């Protein structure tokens, strides 16, 4: 008896299933997290209390196109990239 050749789609099915699992477990949640972070950055303004990715707790005192000027302590202000803000601690009164 001659053996039938296996269908190429059936041979690729395990790889397709692995990709689908990776998409729903890794890729999709990461994209939604990135969208939420971007939306949070767009909503930040003066007097918002934030935590930077390096763990510095600060208050935003100025907003520029690509950076924030933050106050760390009395008379201590630094300029940071917007992407380095990781968390909104408290919304300030504007």
LOZA-49925 format. One record per residue: residue number from 1; residue in one letter; x, y, z of N, C-alpha, C in turn. Coordinates in Angstrom, 1 decimal. Layout:
# LOZA-49925
R  resi  resn    n.px    n.py    n.pz   ca.px   ca.py   ca.pz    c.px    c.py    c.pz
R   NUM     A       X       Y       Z       X       Y       Z       X       Y       Z
...
***
This chain:
# LOZA-49925
R  resi  resn    n.px    n.py    n.pz   ca.px   ca.py   ca.pz    c.px    c.py    c.pz
R     1     X     0.8    -1.2     0.0     0.0     0.0     0.0     0.9     1.3     0.0
R     2     X     0.4     2.2    -0.7     1.2     3.5    -0.8     0.7     4.4     0.3
R     3     X     1.6     5.1     0.9     1.2     6.1     2.0     0.8     7.4     1.3
R     4     X    -0.2     8.0     1.9    -0.7     9.3     1.3     0.2    10.4     1.9
R     5     X     0.5    11.4     1.1     1.3    12.5     1.6     0.4    13.3     2.6
R     6     X     1.0    13.7     3.7     0.3    14.5     4.7    -0.1    15.9     4.1
R     7     X    -1.2    16.4     4.5    -1.6    17.7     4.0    -0.7    18.8     4.7
R     8     X    -0.1    19.7     3.9     0.8    20.7     4.4     0.1    21.6     5.5
R     9     X    -1.2    21.8     5.4    -1.8    22.6     6.4    -1.8    21.9     7.7
R    10     X    -2.0    20.6     7.7    -2.0    19.9     9.0    -0.6    19.9     9.6
R    11     X     0.4    19.9     8.7     1.8    20.0     9.2     2.1    21.3     9.9
R    12     X     1.5    22.4     9.4     1.7    23.7     9.9     0.8    24.1    11.1
R    13     X    -0.2    23.2    11.4    -1.1    23.5    12.4    -0.5    23.7    13.8
R    14     X     0.5    22.9    14.2     1.1    23.2    15.6     1.8    24.6    15.6
R    15     X     2.4    25.0    14.5     3.1    26.3    14.5     2.1    27.4    14.6
R    16     X     1.0    27.3    13.9    -0.1    28.3    13.9    -0.7    28.4    15.3
R    17     X    -0.9    27.3    15.9    -1.5    27.3    17.3    -0.5    27.9    18.2
R    18     X     0.7    27.7    18.1     1.7    28.3    19.0     1.7    29.8    18.8
R    19     X     1.6    30.3    17.5     1.6    31.7    17.3     0.3    32.3    17.9
R    20     X    -0.8    31.7    17.7    -2.1    32.2    18.3    -2.0    32.3    19.8
R    21     X    -1.4    31.3    20.5    -1.2    31.4    21.9    -0.3    32.5    22.3
R    22     X     0.8    32.6    21.6     1.8    33.8    21.9     1.1    35.1    21.7
R    23     X     0.3    35.2    20.7    -0.4    36.5    20.4    -1.3    36.9    21.6
R    24     X    -2.1    35.9    22.0    -3.1    36.3    23.1    -2.5    36.3    24.5
R    25     X    -1.3    35.7    24.7    -0.7    35.7    26.0     0.4    36.8    26.2
R    26     X     1.0    37.1    25.1     2.1    38.1    25.1     1.9    39.4    24.3
R    27     X     1.7    39.2    23.1     1.7    40.4    22.2     0.5    41.3    22.5
R    28     X    -0.7    40.8    22.5    -1.9    41.6    22.7    -1.9    42.4    24.1
R    29     X    -1.6    41.7    25.2    -1.6    42.5    26.5    -0.5    43.6    26.5
R    30     X     0.6    43.3    25.8     1.7    44.3    25.8     1.2    45.5    25.0
R    31     X     0.6    45.3    23.9     0.0    46.4    23.0    -1.0    47.3    23.8
R    32     X    -1.9    46.6    24.5    -2.9    47.4    25.3    -2.2    48.1    26.4
R    33     X    -1.2    47.6    27.0    -0.4    48.3    28.1     0.3    49.5    27.5
R    34     X     0.9    49.4    26.3     1.5    50.5    25.7     0.5    51.6    25.3
R    35     X    -0.7    51.2    24.9    -1.7    52.2    24.5    -2.1    53.0    25.8
R    36     X    -2.3    52.2    26.9    -2.7    52.9    28.1    -1.6    53.8    28.7
R    37     X    -0.4    53.4    28.5     0.7    54.3    29.0     0.8    55.6    28.1
R    38     X     0.6    55.4    26.8     0.6    56.6    25.9    -0.5    57.5    26.2
R    39     X    -1.7    57.0    26.5    -2.8    57.8    26.9    -2.6    58.6    28.2
R    40     X    -2.0    57.9    29.2    -1.6    58.5    30.4    -0.7    59.6    30.2
R    41     X     0.4    59.4    29.4     1.4    60.5    29.1     0.7    61.7    28.5
R    42     X    -0.2    61.5    27.6    -0.9    62.6    26.9    -1.7    63.4    27.8
R    43     X    -2.2    62.8    28.9    -3.1    63.5    29.8    -2.4    64.2    31.0
R    44     X    -1.1    64.0    31.1    -0.3    64.6    32.2    -0.2    66.1    31.9
R    45     X    -0.2    66.8    33.0    -0.1    68.3    33.0     0.5    68.8    34.2
R    46     X     0.5    70.1    34.3     1.2    70.8    35.5     0.5    70.4    36.8
R    47     X     1.3    70.2    37.8     0.9    69.8    39.2     0.6    68.4    39.4
R    48     X     0.7    67.5    38.3     0.4    66.1    38.5     1.7    65.5    39.2
R    49     X     1.4    64.6    40.1     2.4    63.9    40.8     2.7    62.6    40.1
R    50     X     4.0    62.3    39.8     4.3    61.2    39.0     5.5    60.4    39.6
R    51     X     5.7    59.2    39.1     6.8    58.4    39.5     7.6    58.1    38.2
R    52     X     8.9    58.3    38.1     9.6    58.1    36.9    10.0    56.6    36.9
R    53     X    10.5    56.2    35.7    10.9    54.8    35.6    12.1    54.4    36.5
R    54     X    12.8    55.4    36.9    13.9    55.2    37.9    13.5    55.3    39.3
R    55     X    12.2    55.5    39.6    11.7    55.5    40.9    11.7    56.8    41.6
R    56     X    11.9    57.9    40.9    11.9    59.3    41.5    10.5    59.8    41.6
R    57     X    10.0    60.2    42.7     8.7    60.8    43.0     8.9    62.3    42.7
R    58     X     8.0    62.8    41.9     8.1    64.3    41.5     6.8    64.9    41.2
R    59     X     6.8    66.2    41.0     5.6    66.9    40.6     6.0    67.6    39.3
R    60     X     5.1    67.6    38.3     5.4    68.2    37.0     5.1    69.7    37.2
R    61     X     6.1    70.5    36.8     5.9    72.0    36.9     5.9    72.6    35.5
R    62     X     6.3    71.9    34.5     6.3    72.4    33.1     6.2    71.3    32.1
R    63     X     5.5    71.6    31.0     5.3    70.6    29.9     5.9    71.2    28.7
R    64     X     6.7    70.5    28.0     7.3    70.9    26.7     6.8    69.8    25.7
R    65     X     7.2    69.9    24.4     6.8    69.0    23.4     7.2    67.6    23.7
R    66     X     8.4    67.4    24.0     8.9    66.0    24.2     9.4    65.8    25.7
R    67     X     9.4    66.8    26.5     9.9    66.6    27.9     9.0    67.2    28.9
R    68     X     9.2    66.8    30.2     8.6    67.4    31.3     9.6    68.0    32.2
R    69     X     9.3    69.1    32.8    10.2    69.7    33.8     9.5    69.3    35.2
R    70     X    10.3    68.6    36.0     9.7    68.1    37.2    10.4    68.7    38.4
R    71     X     9.7    68.8    39.5    10.3    69.3    40.8    10.4    68.1    41.7
R    72     X    11.6    67.9    42.1    11.9    66.7    43.0    11.8    67.2    44.5
R    73     X    12.4    68.4    44.7    12.4    68.9    46.1    12.3    70.4    45.9
R    74     X    12.3    71.1    47.0    12.3    72.6    47.0    13.5    73.1    46.2
R    75     X    13.3    73.9    45.2    14.4    74.5    44.4    15.2    73.4    43.6
R    76     X    14.7    72.2    43.4    15.4    71.2    42.6    14.4    70.8    41.5
R    77     X    14.8    71.3    40.3    14.0    70.9    39.1    14.9    70.3    38.0
R    78     X    14.3    69.3    37.4    15.1    68.6    36.3    14.1    68.5    35.1
R    79     X    14.7    68.3    33.9    14.0    68.0    32.7    14.2    66.6    32.3
R    80     X    13.1    65.9    32.1    13.1    64.5    31.7    12.3    64.2    30.4
R    81     X    12.6    63.1    29.8    11.8    62.7    28.6    10.4    62.2    29.1
R    82     X     9.4    62.5    28.3     8.1    62.1    28.6     8.0    60.6    28.8
R    83     X     8.7    59.8    28.0     8.6    58.3    28.1     9.2    57.8    29.4
R    84     X    10.0    58.6    30.2    10.5    58.1    31.4     9.6    58.2    32.6
R    85     X     8.4    58.8    32.4     7.4    58.8    33.4     6.6    57.4    33.3
R    86     X     6.6    56.7    34.4     6.0    55.4    34.4     4.7    55.3    35.1
R    87     X     4.4    56.2    36.0     3.1    56.1    36.7     2.6    57.4    37.2
R    88     X     1.3    57.6    37.1     0.7    58.8    37.6     0.3    58.5    39.1
R    89     X     0.9    59.3    40.0     0.6    59.0    41.4    -0.7    59.7    41.8
R    90     X    -0.8    61.0    41.5    -1.9    61.8    41.9    -2.1    62.9    40.9
R    91     X    -3.4    63.1    40.5    -3.7    64.1    39.6    -3.7    65.5    40.3
R    92     X    -3.0    66.4    39.8    -2.9    67.7    40.4    -4.1    68.6    40.1
R    93     X    -4.3    69.7    40.9    -5.3    70.7    40.7    -4.8    71.7    39.7
R    94     X    -5.6    72.0    38.7    -5.1    72.9    37.7    -5.9    74.1    37.7
***
